[in-house]
Amino acid sequence: MERTVVRVSIFGLLLAFGGAQPNKDDWEIYSFHINSTVTSRYATTVITSRVVNRKDESTEVEFHVRIPKNAFISKFRMFMDDQVYDGEVKAKEAAQQQYTQAVSRGESAGIVSSVGRTLEEFKTSVTVAPLKKVTFELTYEELFRRRLGKYELQIFARPMQPVKDFKVDVYIHEKAGINYMDIKGGLSTNALANAITKTLADKQAWVYFYPTVDQQKTCDSCGEQGLNGDLVIVYDVNRHKSLGDIKRSKGYFVHHFAPSSLLRIPKNVVFVIDQSGSMHGRKMEQTRIALLHILSDLAAEDYFGLITFDSNLFYWKRELVQANADNVESAKTFASNIKDRGSTNINTALLEGSRMLNEQPRQGSASILILLTDGDPTSGVTNLEQIQSNVREAIQDKFPLYCLGFGFDVNFAFLESMSLQNNGVARRIYEDSDADLQLKGFYDEVANPLLTNVTMSYSSSANLTQTKFSQYYNGSEIVVAGQITDNDVETFVPQVVAISRNASIVFSDANGTTESTDDSNLQRVWAYLTVKQLLDKELQLSGVEKEKVKSEALRLSLKYGFVTPLTSMVVTKPSEETTEVLHKPSEDTPPLSRRTSMGMHPGILSKGQSRRTSGGSHLDPQAGVYPSLGSRFSSAHPGFQALPGLKVVTGSPGLPGHKGEAGPPMLHDLVTDYDYRYDSLPIAPTTLSVAPGVRFLLQAENQSLPLCFDIAGRTILRLLHLPNAGVSVNGELDEDQGFIKIIVHFDTDNFVAVELGAVTVKYEQKLTRYTGDTALVAGSVAVFIRPTEVDITAGQTRLLILVHGKNGKDFLWPALRQQPSDDAVGILAQKAVVYEEVHQGPYTKLKIKDQEISVSRSSAVDFGMNLPATLACWLMSPESALRAPLSDFTLKVL
């Protein structure tokens, strides 16, 4: 079983005004949410930022976000003054025309997109009136690529200021099953680790990251400007030995093929290393270090060769030799003495490397040619098309060519095209301190071939993505998508034929691994993969064939709303403001820090003709409204009054469907107007049928099954007590569902009481009752009232009170999103239990701290998540699970 890592690259929001440094007295990001849903390796991520202009004059607010390089933006919207402004995907030529018109009127262009290692940037701006608010919402989609046995899903946040309502919600659904999950990254260190909640339930996983304002300043690279780091989600997926994971839905299928229980194929590898003068200094030193590590990792059954070149060639050996200890040490000596000099003769070097592999073919082995260079060809054959033609003729589809381009002086488009023409890929190596690790990391990806000549076939199918692959490496994955002819699943038969060492091997559907699903994303996965591969194919072609492939890629990009190298997103704005055009940059576009010009090139935001969006319209007051705390109530209780010491804004006159008066935002420390109808993942109360009694879950450390126990209804429980902080949380259970009331006590005589109907706050001897979307600060406590949840922060503790439904009746459920301090007591403060199973006859016992406890296998619904899941658990008495009398956790009054 191979371990899989998913790291989602979502870069946080950067907001600026007129290019100046953010000034919190002028504006505030009062809400910043990242919602990422991963289904069968396909991620849809929505970044939503809400900003208020706190100045008494209009201000330009800029939305700046980084997204994964492999992702396609599919939607962008702005909400302001009862209007929706939608981005529109157009052919790049049409967008370019708008830019040209703008330039002719003397309007300027600004940078919008640039390329880092794995990221691109999206930026737009809008003028916000005094004391008004704007909501930005960006959606992008990405099919994960498996490398070294892992998918990478990285969440990077840098809001440039602490945000009172900062949330990251990740939901992962893998029907193959998840058997391991962990959280890493800079945002999981120090006190921020306490802000992370993770839950694993067989095929589903949830990760919540809800840091408080104080915590947002505590990671290694964080400070007064808030978060600055990444969150990495690591999980392992169950894998089939044979055909893999095939999903089909509504006439489409996606096949993930990653067999792991195969014998490694010995390889023949030739390294062709540029040692021209431009490799001088650190690049040459890092190349030598990487080569020494790579040579050490060669298996004894491998054969290898090593060539360096400038205008001439330099051989370690003129033929392939076995990677035995003596040869490896000799090659290391050669690598240690590589010196930079001369010009660059790429053509001759690649032809000689190809000759070495062609002259010594070994049956049952896999051959690989790897080129590392940092510049253009400057000696010998220098015509790029001629070099590509020569290399194709020399390789003749017998083995892949992998090209590594060092830095930004290299012609990466040339390397990429040449690699694709020869069944390989190109990778840029960045001139950073870890360049040697980048080189070694790439080699590790191709170090262990498992299959060659892989052919994927599917009867009764059409419009297939790539189905033939020269090699399959351990830790990688082959993905094929297509359409099922006439949706005839009876005649749809998948099969994979490949070479494993000396034998042909067939993977078939004998075990029935094809699974029907209602996943509506399969068609988009097919479209995403098809467009990606068409764009790669376009690089390899010319003339009529090139235009035909380009036309099809453009058609699909427009149909599915993807921003690709062939399309651009036109961002329309309120009248009298400019229209902006977003182009997806090419790999040859250097990062922003390397640019010396602000002129138009791939990766530029064009400010063009002003016009009102044709799609802009007044918001539908009834669109997508979901049952929630606020939607059940009408107005504040007539017997209560506003609190002089309470900083609060309730409702928003700018949002239809929300009633109530908003106080002047500049007078308050916290301002919010959650427009939940536009949240990417709306959550309605979940209707579930559960056995009588209120069942609780208690997580187990390093065990697959949690503990569970029942508590009789109409009981008042001590949920959490923090003596040092002066905070306590109590809850009253109903008969058999959940809680009917939860109270948070703080600062001796103050409290927040949450019921199904309202939230009541007592602060400075005053009571106020709230019934709609509201944000408030009362002393050391911040409260956000949202649809289906109330978010309460008290010091370093963050509590989410969720609304769920069961048997037609709603109830409350508390979920601790910020772990309490060590002095905490109460049911929510219970730490994960360590136990071992003890089997005695027909009964199972668990051994907990030298005590054996009789248990039975049962199930419980985890209502601590926005989308509840049913988990298997070990059922026992409350006293056994809590390791204390239940009376220690009960109270007579709330």
N, C-alpha and C positions, 0 to 999 in steps of 0.2 A: 504494500500500500504506500503510495507516495504522498508526501505532505504538500499541501497546496497553500499558497499565500495569496490573498487578494488584497491588493493595495489600490485604493481608488484615488486618482490624482484630482483633487478638487481644490483649487487655490482660492483663498479667501478674498474678501471684498476690500478694495482700496478706494477710499473716497477722498477727493480733494476739491478745492475751490480755486478756480483761476490759476492753478499750478502752485498755489501756496501750500504751506504745511497746514494740516488740519487744525482748526481752532475750535475746541469744544464749546466755547462761549457763542460760536456762530451756528453750529449745527450739531446734530447728534444722530448716530446710528442707534435707534432705539430697539431694533429687532434685526437679527441676522440668523437665518435658518438655512441649513443644508439638509436636504432630504435625498437620500440615495437608495434606490431599489435595485437589487441585483437578482435577476432570475436567469438561471442557467447560463451564467457568465456574461450576461448582457446587462449593462448598468444604465439606468435612466436617472439622471441627477438634476435636481432643481435647486438653484440658489436664489433665495428671496431676501432682499434687504429693504428695510423701511427706514426712511430718513426724514428728519424734520429740520426745516430751516428756522433757526431760533433768532435770526436777525430781523430787524424791522425794515429790511430792504431786500429786494430780489437777489438771489444768489445762484450761481451756476454750480450744480451738483454733478459730480462725475462718478459713474459706475465703472469699476475697473476690476476684472476678474480673470484669473488664469484657469485654463482647462487643459486636460490631457491632449497631447499632440495627436493621438489616434482617434480622438472623439470628434463627432460632428455636432455642431450647434443645430438644434432643431426648432427652437422657439425663443423669442425674446419679447417681453411685454413691459410696458410702464403703465402704472395706474396713478392718475393725478387729476384732481378737480372733477371727479365723477366721470372721467374719460379713460378709455383703454387705448393705448398706442401700441400697435402690434408691429413687430419687425416682419418684413416680407422678403422671402428668398427669391432672387432673380438671377438670370444668367449674368455672368460677370461682365459681358460686353454691355448689357443694358445699364448695369450699375456704373460702369466706367464712363458711359455717356453722361450720366448725371454729374459725375466728378468733373468731367471736362467743362460742362456748362458752368459749374461752380467756379472753376479756375478762371474762366473767361470773364466772370463778374468780379474777379479780384478776391474771392473768398479763399481762405487758407485750408490746408489739409493737415491733419494731425495723426500721430502714430496711434494705431489701435491694436495691431497684432504683431507679436514678435515671437521668436522661437528660442526656448531654452533647451535643456536636455530632453525634457519630456513634456514641455508645456507650450501653450500658445496663450496670447492675451486677447481679451475682449474689452473694449472700452467705449462708452458713450456718455453723453452728459445732457442735462436738461436744466433750464432755469426754473427755480422754485420761488414762488411768491413769498412775501413775508409771513412767517408763522404758519406756513403750509407744509404739507408732507408729500412725499413721492414714494412709490413702491416699485422696485426693480425686480424682475423675475426672469431668470435665464435657465433654459433647459438644454442639456446636451446628452448625447447617447454614445455608448462605447461598447464594443465587443472586446472582452479581455483576451490578451494573448498570453499563453502559458510559456513561461521561461524558467528553466531550472526547477521544475516541479512546483511553480507557484504563479498565481495571478497577482497582480499588484493593484491595489485600490488605496490610494493615498489621499487623505484629507488634509490639506494645508490651509491654515487660517492665519491671516494677518490683517485684521480690520483697521489697524492704525489707531484704535482707541478701545478701551474696555466697553463691552456691550452688555447692558443689563439683561437683555433677553437673547442670549446666545444659545443655539441648539443645533446639535448634529444628530440626525436620526438615520441609521442605516439598517435596512432590512434585506436579508439574504435568504433566498429560497432555492435550494438545490435538491431536485427530486432524487438524485443519486444518493443523497444522505450526507450529512456533515458529522464527522466524528471527532473533530478537534477545532478549537477556536482560541485565539489569543489576541491580545492588543499590544502593539508596540508603537514606537515613534516618540519624538520629543515631547508631544503633548500628553504622553502617558506617564511622565516622570513627576517626581516631587508630589506636591499637593494635588496636582491635576489628576493623578491616578484615582483619587477619591471621587472625581466627577464623572467617572466612566462606569456605566452599567452594561453588562453583557449577559445575554440569555441564549442558551442553545437548546433546541427541541428537535432532535432527530434531523429533519430535513430543513429546518428553519433556524435562523439566528437573528438576533436583534442587538444592536449596539447603540447606546445613548450616551452622548457627551454633553453635559449641561454644566459647564463651569460657572461659578459665581464671579462677580467682578473682581474680588480679591484674588481668586485663583487664577484668573486670566493674566495676572502679573507674575506668576510664580514658576513657570517652566524655565529651563536653562537659558533659552534665548528670548524669553518674554520680559516685559518691563512695564513702565508707566503707560506705554502705548498699547498695551494689551497683548493678545496672543500673537505668537510668531513661531510656528513650528508645524509638525505634521502628526497625524494620527494614522497608524497602520493596522489594518485588520487582517489577522492571519487565521486561515482555517483550512482544514483538510477535507477532501471529498472522497467518498467511497468510489472505487473504480472497478469496472468489470475487466476481467482478463482478456476477453475476446473482442467483440464488435464495438463495445463502448456504449455511449449514451445517445439514443436517438429519440427526438421529440417530434411529433407531428400534430398539426392543428390547422384546420380550415384550408386544406390544400397545400400547405407548406410543411417542410421538415428541416430540422437542423441536426447534424450528426457530429458529436464530439468523440474523436477517436484518439485514445492515449493509453495503449496497452503498456504495462510496466513489467510483467513477469516474462521477459524475453532475455535471451542471452545477448550479451554485447557483441557487436561485430568488430573485429580488428580493423583499424583504419590505416590508410596511407595519407599522410599530410605533408604538404610542402608549404613552408613559410617564405614569402617573398617580401623582404623588408627594405624600405626606402632609407638610404643613408646619405642622401644628398645634403648640401650645405644648409638647406632650410630646416633640417632636423636638428640643428645645432642646439646645445644646451639641455634644458630640462626634458624636451621631447625625446631626445636620444637616450638620456639617462633612464627615463621611465620605460622606454621601449626595451632597453637591456634588462631592467628589473623584471618586466612582464615576461620576457622570453625565458629567463632563468626559471621562473615559477612554472611556466607552461611546459618546458622541457622536463622538469622534475615530475610532472603529472602524467607523462606519456606512459602507457602500459607497455609491458615487455613484449606483447604480441603485436604492437604497432610498428610501422615503418615510417620514417620521416626524412625530410630534406630541408635544407636551410640555405637560402640565397639572399645576399644583400646586393643592392645596386645603387649607383649614381648614374654617370654616363656609361660606366662599365659594370660588369657583373663580377661578383666575388662569391666563390663557392666554399662551403664547408666540405661537402662531398659532392661529386658530380652525379651521384645516383642515390636512390633511397637506401637507407640502411636500417637495420632493426634497432629498436629503442632499448638495447641492453644497457647495463650500467656503464660500461666503458664508453660506448658511443654517446650516451647522454652527457657524461662528464666532458668528453671532447667537444661536443657541441656547445656546452656552457662556456667553455674557455673561448671558443670562437665568438659567441654572443657577447661576452664580456669585453671583447676588444674591438667591437664595431665602432668605427669612427665616421663622423659626418664630413662630407666633402663633395664637390662636384655638382653636376646637374642631374636631371631626372629622366631616365630611359625606361618608362613603364612598359612599352611594347615588348622589347627584348626580354625583360625580366619575366613577364607573364608567359611568353612563349617558351622560355626555358623551363619554368616551373611546370607547364603543361607537358613538355617533353619528358620530364622525369617521371611524372605519374603515368603517362601513356606507355613508356618503355618497360615499366615493371608492374603490369597488372597482376593482382593476386586474387585467385578465386576465393570467394567467401569473405572479401574485404570491402571496405567503403573508402573511396578516395575523396580528398578535400584539398582545394587550393585556396590559400589565404593571402591577400595582399594588404600591406599597410603602407600608406603614403600620405604626405602632407601637402602635396602641390600638384600642379599641372605638368604634363610631359614637356620637357624642354630640350631633349636631345633624342637622336634616332628618329623614329616615326612620331610626329607630333600631331598629325591630323586625328582628331578624336574618333570620327566615324571609321577611319581606316584601322585604328587600334582595335576598336570593338569588333570589326569584321575579322581581323586576324585572330583575335582571341576566340571568337565563336568557331572559326574553322579549326583551331587547334584543339579545343575542348570537345566539340561535337557531341554535346549532351551526355558525356560520359561521367562527369562529376561536377559538383557545384563550385562556383567561384564566390568567395566572400571578400568584399572590399571594405576596409576600414579606413575612413578618412580622418586624419589627425588635424583638428583645428578648423579654421574658417578660410584659410587660403586655398584649400583644395577645391576642385570643381566637383562638388558632391553629386550634381545631376549626372555627370559623366560616369562616376563610379556606380551610382544607383542603377542607371540604365544598363551598364555592362554586367553588373551582378544579376539583374533580373533576366537578361538575355541568356545567362548561363545557370539558371535554376538556383541562384543564391540570393543574398540580400546584402545591402550596404548598411553600414553603421558609422555614425560620426563619433569620434573619440574627442572629448572636450579637453582643452588645455587647462586642466585643473590639477590640484595636488594628488588626486586619486586616478590619474590617467592610466597608471599601470594596473590598477584594479579594474578599470573599465576594459582594458585589453584582455586581462585574465578572465574577466566575467564573460566576455563574448566567447572566448575559446571554450570555456566550460559548457556553454550551450551546445556546442557541436562536438564535444569530446567523446561522447558515447553513442555511436550509431546503433540502432536496434533493428531497423528495417531499411531496405533499399527498394527502388522501383515499386513504390506503393501506388496501386490503382484502386480507386473507390468506384463502385458501380451500383446503380439503383435502377431496377426495372420499373416501368410505368412512371417515369419522371421526366422533367423538362426544365430548361433554364437553370442548369446546375452551375454552381461556382466551380472553382478549380478542383479537379478530381485526380490528377496525377502529380506525384511528389517524388523527387529523386531520392530523398532520404528522410527518415523519421528518427529523431534523437530522443534519448531518455530525458524525461523532464519537460518535453515539449508537448504539443497537441496539434492534431490536424482537425480542422473544422470544415465541413462541407454543408451547404444549404441548397435547397431547390424546391421545385414545385412537384406535387404528385399529380400525374395526369388524370384529369377528370375526378380528382380526389378519390381515386380507386385504391383504398388502402389494402384491399384483398390481394391485389396483384403487385403491390409495392414490396420489393424484396431487395434489401441492401446486402452488399458483399464487398469485402476488401481482400485483394490479392497482393502479396508482397514477397520479397526475398529476405529470409532470415539466415544469415551465414550462407551455407551451401544449399539450402532447401527452400522450395516454394512453400508458402504458408497461406491458408485461406481462413478468413474470419467471416462467419456467416451468422444469420439470425436464428440459429437453431434453438437458442435459449430464450427467444422471444423478448429481445431487449428494446424493440420498438414500442414506444409508449405514446398513447394518445393523451393530449393535454388541451386545456382551454386557454393556453398561453397566447394572448393576442399579439405578443411581441415577435413571434416567429417570422412573420412576414417582414417586419422591420429588420430583424437580424439578417434575413436573406438579402434585403435591399442594401443594408450597410456593407455586408461582405462583398456583394456583387459590385457595388460602386468602388470599393477599395481595390478590388482586383482589376477592374476595368481601368482605373487610373494607373495602376502598375503596368498593365498591358500597353497602355498608350505610350509609355516611355520607351517601349521596345520597338514600336512600329513607326512607319512613315507613310506619306502619301494618302491614298484613298482609304486604306485599312485603318490608319491612325485616326482619320476624321470620323470614320464609322464608329469606332470604339468610343471616341470622345463624345460623339452625339448621343450614344446610348447612356453613357455615364451622366451626361448633363440631364437627359430626360428623367432618369431615376432620381437624381439629386433634387430636381424641381418637384417631382411627384411626391417624394417623401419629406420634402422640406429640409434637406441637409445642406449646411454650408460647407462646401468642398472647394478644392482649387478651381473648379469650373463655375461656381456660383458665388454670390455675395448676398449679404443680408442688408436690405435697405431699412434703416431705423428712422421711422417718421416721428415727428414731434409736434407739439402744439404750434398753432399758426405763429408766424413771424420768427420762427426758429428754423435752423438749417436741417436738411435731411442728411443723415450720415450713412455711409456705405462701408460695411465690414467685408474684407476679403480674407479668405483663409490663406496664410502664408505658405510658401514652399520651404523645404528643408534648407535651401540655400540662403534664406533670409537670416542674417545674423541677429543675435539677441539685441535688445534695445541698448544695452550698455556699450555695444560695439559700433553703433551707428553714428555717423558724423553728419548726416543730412536728414532733414525732415521732409524731403521731397516724396513724391508718389512712387511707390514700388509695392510689390506684394506684401501685404501686412499693413496697409494704410487705411485710416479712417478718413473718408472724403466728406467734407462739409459742402453740400450742394444746395440745390433749389429748395426753398422753403415751400412746404405744402402741408395741408392737413391730411392725416392718414385716412385713406378710404375705408379702412377697416375700423377706425375709431368710432366708438358709439357710447352712449350712456350705458352704464352698468345695469344689468337686469336685477332688480331688487330680489327676485325670487330664484336667481340662478344658483343652483348647487347648494342651497341652504340645507344644512344637516342638523338633526336634533342636537341640542347642546344646553349647557347651563343657561346661557343668555337667551336662547330662543324660547325658553319655557316661561319667561317672566315678562311682565309688562313695564313696571316702573318701580322706582324706589319706594320703600314702605313709607307711608305718610307720617308716621310718628317719629322719624329720625331726621337729623340735620347733618349738614356737612361738618367735618372736623377742622377746627382752625389749624391744628398741627399736622394735618394729613395732606400730603402732596398727592394729587389725584387728578386724572382726566377720565371721564366716563363717556363712552360713545364717541361719535364724531359727526358733526353736521355735514361733513363732506362725503359721507358714505350712505347711500340709500339703504333704507331698511334699519338704520341705527338712529335711535332717538335719544335726545338728551343734550345738554349744553356742555360744551367743552370750555374749560377755563383757559386763559391765555397760556400757551405752552411755555413762554419764556419765564413764567413765574414758578415753574415746577422743575423738580430734579428728574422727573421721569415722565415721558409722554409716549402714549401708544394708541393705535387705533386698529387693532387686528381685523383685517378683512378676511375672515376665514374662508369665505366662499372661493377664494383663489388659492388656497393652500394646495400644493401638488398632491398630497395624499390625505384627503379629508377622511376623518374617522368618525363613524357613527356608532352609537351604542351597539354592542354585539349581543345578539340573542342566543343564549346557550341553555341547554337543559342539563342541570347538575343535580345529583342526589341531595336529599334534605341535609341541612346542617351547613355551616360555613367552613370551608376547607382552606387551610393555609399551607403554603409551601416553604420549605427551608432548604436552601442550597447545600449541597455536599461538596467537599473539597476532593478533587481528583477522582470523582465517581460519576458514572453516567446517570444515576437516578438520584433525585433529591428526596428528602423526607417530606411527609405530609401528615397533617393531623386536623381533627375537627374540633370546633368550639361551638357550644350551644348558643342559639340566638338570644337576643335581648340581654347581651352582656356588654359592660363598659370595659374597654381594654386600655392598658397603658401601652401605647404603640412605641413611644420614644421619650426618653428623659435625658437631658444633658445638664447635669447639675452645675458645671462650671459656666456654661453659657446662659443658664437661666431659661432654658427652652424646654417645653414638654408638649407632647402630642398625644391626645387621647381620642378614642373613637367608640361610638356606640353601634353595635351590631343589630341588624334586624333579625328576623327569625331564621331564615335559611338562605340568604343571598349574599349580603355584604354589609356595608356600613350605611347608616342613615344620617349620621352626623359625625364630623371630625373637627376637633378644636385644637388650634395651636396656641399655647400660652407663652407669652414672652414678656420680658421687662416687668416682672412681678405681677402687675394687675391689668395687663393688656392681653388681648387675644384676637385671633381670626377664627371664626366659626363658619364651616362650610356645610351647607345642607343642599338637598335637592330642591332648589327654589331660590336660593340667594346665598350670598356671602356677607356675613356681618363682621364688622371690625370695631373693636373697642380700643380707643387710643386717647390718652389724656382725658379720661373721664367722659368721653363722648362716644356715642354709638352711631354707626352709619351702615346702612344696608345697601348692597350692590346687586344688580340683577342683569347686567349686560356686560359686553366685552369691556374690561376695565384694567388699568394698571395703576398701582398706588404704592407709595412708600410710607410706612408708619414706623418711625424710629429705626430700629435695626432690622426691620422686616420689610421685604418687597413682595407684593402679591400681583400676579398676572391672572386675570380671569379670562379664560379662552373657551371656545367651544369644546365640550366634553372633557375639560380639565381645568384645574386651578393649580398654578405653579407658585409655590411659596418658598422664599429664601430667607433664612434666619441665620445671619452670620455665615458660618462655614457649612451649614446644613441646607440642603435643597430637597423639598418634598413636592411630589406631584400627586394630586388627588384626581383620579380619573373617574369618569362617568361611564358605567356599563349597563347593559340591559339583560334581563333574564326572565323568561316566562311573562313577557309583557310589562315587567316592572323594572324601573331603573334603581341603581344603587351606586354608592361611592366605593372607591378602593384606593388605599394609599400606596405609593411607590416611592422608595427612597432613591433619588437620583444622585445625591451627594452623600457619600458614606460618612457616618458620624465619627466623632473622636473616640478615643479608647475608653473614656469614662461613661459612654452612653449605655443606657439600659432600656429594656423594652422589647417587644416582639420584633420590631423593625431593626433593632440593633444586634440581633443574633448573628453571630459569625458562621461561616460555612462549617459544617460538621465533618469531622474525620471519622470514618467508620470502616469496618471490614465485615464481609458477609461470613456468617457461620452457619453451615447447613447441618441440621440434625434431623434425620428421618424425613418425614413429609413436610416439616415446618422449616421456615427460614428465620434465622436470628441475625441481628446486627450487633457487632461488638463496638460500643462507644465508650471510650475511657474505662476500659476493663469491665464494663457492665454489658451483659448480653440481654438484648431486648427482642421479644417476639414481634414479628412484623408480617404484613401481608402485602402482596403487590397490588397496587390500585392505580388510580389516575386522579389528576387535579387540574383545574383550569388556572393558568397563571394570569390573573387579572391585573398584575403589575405592569403589563405591557399595553400599549395603545391598541394593538390587535391581539387579543387573548389567544393563547394556544393551549391545547390539552397535553399535559406531560404525564408520562408514567412516573410513579413514585412509590416509596415504601411507606405504607400507612402504619401509624403507631399512635399511642396516646399523646396528648399535649405535654404531659409531664415528662415523658421519655424524650420527646423531641426537643423541648425547651430545657431539659435537664434541671428542672425546678418545679415546685408546685404551681399549678395554674393560678392559684390565689396571689402569687407574686406579681401577676400581670393583670389583675382585675382591680377595678375601682368601684366605688359606690356612686360617685358623681363625676361628670365630665370636667 
